[in-house]
Amino acid sequence: MKRIILVTFLMLFSENIGLAQDSTDIPPPDTSRSLSGQYESEVKPEVDKSIWKITGDLGTYGEYYSVSGREARRPSTTGRIFLRPTLTLFGSFSASLNIIYSTEGSSAKQHINQFAVHPQWSWGTLHIGDFSHKLSKYTLSGVSIRGAGIDINAGIFRFQAVGGQTKRKVVAGAYNSVYSQNLYGAKIGIGREESSFFDINVVKVKDNVGSLPLDIFQVDSLEVDTTTSPDTSSIDSIPEYGVTPQENLVVGANTVLKLFGRSLIFRGELAGSAYTRNLYSSSEASEDIPSFVKKVYT
């Protein structure tokens, strides 16, 4: 009989502190005499006069895990703490931090501990550290990246670029290992997010062939249900008996058209992918493949 027990708890705190300008710098309310001879005060909307302001969240998350009848797939107890402060200067520049620390640490197969900073100004944003990004639904959406990126929205000009590591290597035998993987993507477009726009997106993802040692592919004959061990002296034979390094190139275009005062909205996206399942395979030249594609894709 299998039994799984999972208990979680969450604590969250938030705070808002800042420094405002001296009250002597704020002009007094404007008063004028009405026709009836009484003074009336003009009420103006409140304006944020903060020189700097810090807002953010601090929280902790814990988990207790127990399983019987099968092998446990996670530690019995784990805990995480996260901090997300944002510093705002003069209401026009902000820098957000995102810090996550887990008791799992480096024992997890992929990145658990995270640190990121996101400086933002009127026409752009930087991303440095661990973050997820979206170019479009069918090219890049929600993938965690350890690297850097930039968003620029200057008038009707739209540009985004990201790059970094999406997976780190995991050495766990011929079938369960993971190659380290890098991703690079870019968007260029015209228009505005709140109205109409047209974007072209390009994303390239590639495993690092040299990130795993070749000796892990020395598979025992019993594991592959054969009387002889596979020949791993040739690189071309390795993918047949284990994980293979892969590569993917995606090119797409997406648009939003808002017509007749937004009474009619058209949304569309078209994307295509060139996918290589095994980078160890021999390259085959083909006249059907344009030369400029071969320069950027294996």
Residue pairs with C-beta under 8 A, 6 or more apart in sequence:
1 68
1 69
2 67
2 68
2 69
2 70
3 66
3 67
3 68
3 69
4 65
4 66
4 67
5 64
5 65
5 66
5 67
6 63
6 64
6 65
6 66
7 63
7 64
7 65
8 61
8 62
8 63
8 64
9 61
9 62
10 59
10 60
10 61
11 59
11 60
12 57
12 58
12 59
13 57
13 58
13 59
14 55
14 56
14 57
14 58
15 54
15 55
15 56
15 58
16 53
16 54
16 55
17 53
17 54
18 50
18 51
18 52
18 53
18 54
18 88
19 50
19 51
19 52
19 53
20 49
20 50
20 51
21 49
21 50
21 51
25 49
26 49
29 41
29 42
29 43
29 44
30 41
30 42
30 44
31 39
31 40
31 41
31 42
32 39
32 40
32 42
33 39
34 40
48 91
50 88
50 90
50 91
51 89
51 90
52 87
52 88
52 89
52 90
53 87
53 88
54 85
54 86
54 87
54 88
55 85
55 86
55 88
56 83
56 84
56 85
56 86
56 97
57 82
57 83
57 84
58 81
58 82
58 83
58 84
59 81
59 82
60 79
60 80
60 81
60 82
61 79
61 80
61 81
61 82
62 77
62 78
62 79
62 80
63 77
63 78
63 79
64 76
64 77
65 72
65 74
65 75
65 76
65 77
65 78
66 76
67 73
75 103
75 104
75 107
77 103
78 102
78 103
78 104
79 102
79 103
80 100
80 101
80 102
80 103
80 112
81 100
81 101
82 98
82 99
82 100
82 101
83 97
83 98
83 99
84 96
84 97
84 98
84 99
85 96
85 97
86 94
86 95
86 96
86 97
87 94
87 95
87 96
88 94
92 121
92 122
93 119
93 120
93 121
94 119
94 120
95 117
95 118
95 119
95 120
96 117
96 118
96 120
97 115
97 116
97 117
97 118
98 114
98 115
98 116
98 117
98 118
98 129
98 130
98 131
99 114
99 115
99 116
100 112
100 113
100 114
100 115
100 130
101 113
102 108
102 112
102 113
104 112
105 112
105 113
109 170
109 178
110 167
110 168
110 170
111 130
111 144
111 146
111 168
114 129
114 130
115 129
115 130
116 127
116 128
116 129
116 130
116 131
117 126
117 128
117 129
118 125
118 126
118 127
118 128
118 131
119 125
119 126
120 126
123 152
123 153
123 154
124 150
124 151
124 152
124 153
124 154
125 150
125 151
126 148
126 149
126 150
127 133
127 148
127 149
127 150
127 151
127 162
128 148
129 146
129 148
130 144
130 145
130 146
131 144
131 145
131 149
132 142
132 143
132 144
132 145
133 140
133 143
133 145
133 149
133 160
133 162
133 185
134 140
134 141
134 142
135 141
135 160
135 162
135 185
135 186
135 187
135 199
135 201
135 203
136 187
136 199
136 201
136 252
136 254
136 269
136 271
137 254
137 269
138 250
138 252
138 254
138 269
138 271
139 185
139 201
139 202
139 203
139 250
139 251
139 252
139 271
140 162
140 183
140 185
140 201
140 203
140 250
143 166
143 183
144 166
145 162
145 163
145 164
145 165
145 166
145 183
146 164
146 165
146 166
147 162
147 163
147 164
147 165
147 183
148 162
148 163
148 164
149 160
149 161
149 162
149 163
149 164
150 159
150 160
150 161
150 162
151 159
151 160
152 158
152 159
152 160
153 192
153 193
156 190
156 191
156 192
157 190
158 187
158 188
158 189
158 190
158 191
158 197
158 199
159 186
159 187
159 188
159 189
160 185
160 186
160 187
161 185
161 186
161 187
162 183
162 184
162 185
162 186
163 182
163 183
163 184
163 185
164 182
164 183
165 180
165 181
165 182
165 183
166 181
166 182
166 183
166 205
167 178
167 179
167 180
167 181
167 207
168 178
168 180
169 177
169 178
169 179
169 180
169 208
169 211
169 212
170 176
170 177
170 178
171 177
171 212
171 213
171 216
172 178
173 216
173 242
174 216
174 217
174 218
174 219
174 223
174 241
174 242
174 243
175 242
175 243
176 243
177 212
177 216
177 242
177 243
178 243
179 207
179 208
179 209
179 211
179 212
179 243
179 245
179 246
180 207
180 208
180 211
181 205
181 206
181 207
181 208
182 205
182 206
182 208
183 203
183 204
183 205
184 203
184 204
185 201
185 202
185 203
185 204
186 201
186 202
187 199
187 200
187 201
187 202
188 199
188 200
189 197
189 198
189 199
189 200
190 197
190 198
191 197
191 198
191 256
195 258
196 255
196 256
196 257
196 258
197 255
197 256
198 253
198 254
198 255
199 253
199 254
199 255
200 251
200 252
200 253
201 250
201 251
201 252
201 253
201 254
201 271
202 249
202 250
202 251
203 248
203 249
203 250
204 247
204 248
204 249
204 250
204 296
204 297
205 247
205 248
205 249
206 245
206 246
206 247
206 248
206 279
206 298
207 245
207 246
207 247
207 279
208 245
209 245
209 279
209 280
212 243
214 232
214 235
214 238
216 242
217 232
217 238
217 241
217 242
218 229
218 232
219 229
219 230
219 232
219 241
219 242
220 229
221 227
221 228
221 229
224 230
224 241
230 237
230 240
230 241
231 237
232 238
232 241
235 280
236 280
236 281
236 282
238 244
238 280
239 278
239 280
239 281
244 277
244 278
244 279
244 280
245 278
245 279
245 280
246 275
246 276
246 277
246 278
246 279
247 275
247 276
247 279
247 297
247 298
248 273
248 274
248 275
248 276
249 273
249 274
249 275
249 296
249 297
250 271
250 272
250 273
251 271
251 272
252 269
252 270
252 271
252 272
253 269
253 270
253 271
254 267
254 268
254 269
254 270
255 266
255 267
255 268
255 269
256 265
256 266
256 267
257 265
257 266
257 267
258 264
258 265
259 265
259 266
274 293
274 297
276 297
276 298
279 298
283 298
